């Protein structure tokens, strides 16, 4: 083997040796740890036991009726406050030409004929409709109204109040003006979450 070939071989061998040594400097014990994180939002799900609480017709002054409305928390989060907004619709003035004033009235007059009793309070239907976002919370501030899976019953009594007031100089009762009239009362319940809190130690 010529000197030139021997030198080339030696240089290659030396280079390979250096390469192996260099490669070895990157080899070390190794350990890998993984921390898995997950974030998921809870759910607010307030449910009522019925879509229609009252569906009555042919009512007369003095009639009354009671129903139970149940609110249930079907979500995964506690409910802080429950807000009620009411809407009236479908009322029309029915005229009666035998009455001194033809029986002219308005929606508020009609709704005032009905007294509502719920949660120890008494008010008229027009008062119920007039106030938006009424709180029906039944626990103190900062205390959940409904925990997940819990329910609460509301006993509701509505009375068509009897009024024996007559028109001046007439045998007709003033409540005759409400004959044939009616209205739909829609109740909308809105559940709110509890205040945010430090979850660092969960």
Helices and strands as residue ranges (DSSP letters): H 3-24, E 46-48, E 64-73, E 79-89, H 107-111, E 114-118, E 121-124, H 125-130, E 134-135, E 151-160, G 174-178, E 184-193
